[in-house]
């Protein structure tokens, strides 16, 4: 894992990732920025810029699972994310942006973004690990759950309502370009969609097979 920008968000993200067992390389242009990391933090620190290929290669980007660009500059974050995606083929990237109006533009480039006003560490991790589901709510009996999932590539272009199973699972909402809407019968899945669905616990294996598999249906 590579995190670019050791500010409040970047340091929190790095600590969270290492606590969950991930190996993390933190990049920042200033040595003093690393003071935000706790002394016991076990990751690697590099002084440099996220858009510098030498720096990225020193961070072993070719072996990295994901990259989060969370500096204080939109242009730096997007450039870093694009280089990681386009030059190194890294699939799981996320860029923090201060101007949410740019989100649609960057989404067309295949770069997931989170605006500063809506940024949370949880949102970043969901985008860095799109092949994992996140449980947002469970009813008292534990039988019904609300899940958040990234729409996998093999389901892009399909009507989301066609993925429902009566009495077992139903897609309720889709988040697209930082806007969330209810799913209708004509809503078609697009790249970058984040969906929320209600599912019975007994239907979880089928959800995993459908949404977490890269096989084309």
C-alpha positions, 0 to 999 in steps of 0.5 A: 500500500502507498499513501501520498501525503502525510497530513491529518488524513494521510497519517490517519489512513496509514495508521488504520491500514497498518493496524489491519495488517497491511504493509504501508509506504508513506510519501511526503515532500517534507520530513517534518510531516512524518511527525504526525505518525506515531512512534510505533508506526511500522511502515516505511517513510519516503521523502519525495513527490507522488508523481515522481516515478523514481519515488514511486518505484522506490516505494515499490509501486510495481508490487503495490496493491493500492495507492491513495493520493491525499496531499493538499493539492488537487492537481498533485493528487490526480496526477499521482493517481493517473500515473499509478493507474496508467503507467503502472497498471495499479487498479485500486487508486483513490484521490482526495479532491478539494473541488467536488465539481471536478469529480465527474471529470476525474471519474471519466478518467477512471480515477475514484475521488473523495471530496474533502467535505465528505472524506472519511478513512472508511470511504478511502478504504472502500475504494482501495479495496473494492473487492470487499463488502462493507456492512453498514447496518444489521437488524437486531435479529442479524438476519438482514444486512445493508451492504455497500459494494463497488460495482465490479467491471463485469456488471457495468452496463447491466440494469441494477434491478436485474441483479435483485432476487425477490425476498433475498436481496435488493439494490436500493441506492447507487452513489455516482460522482458524489451523488446518491440516488434511489435505484429505479427499474431503468438504472444502469450500472456505470464504472465507479458506482457504489451500490447499497443493497439489503440482503438476507444473511442466507443470501450472502454467499450468492452476493459474494459470487455475484458482486465479488467475482471477476468472472463475466456472467 
